[in-house]
Amino acid sequence: MRTIQTQPTRNQTMTASEFKQLRIDSGLTQAQLAERMKASARTIRNYENGTGSLPDRAAELVRHVIGKAAKTRKVRSAIPA
């Protein structure tokens, strides 16, 4: 049985569960996030289930990508239908 990493390792700024929650909160699918990060969907799955280590650079990139996605969602929801 696999356990999901709940605390960042010494060289890591984001846990697997934080990574996954950020993606979910942004409204992006794994495939959408992978495309925006120029990574494979498998890489995103590995980050989320803790089998792949998330380098600091990737953590910075995901925060940037998800931040842009969140801003886009806010703008879209503010536009009257």
ABEGO torsion letter per residue (X at the ends): XBBBBABBBAABABBAAAAAAAAAAAGBBAAAAAAAAGBBAAAAAAAAAGABBBBAAAAAAAAAAAAAAAAAAAAAAABBX
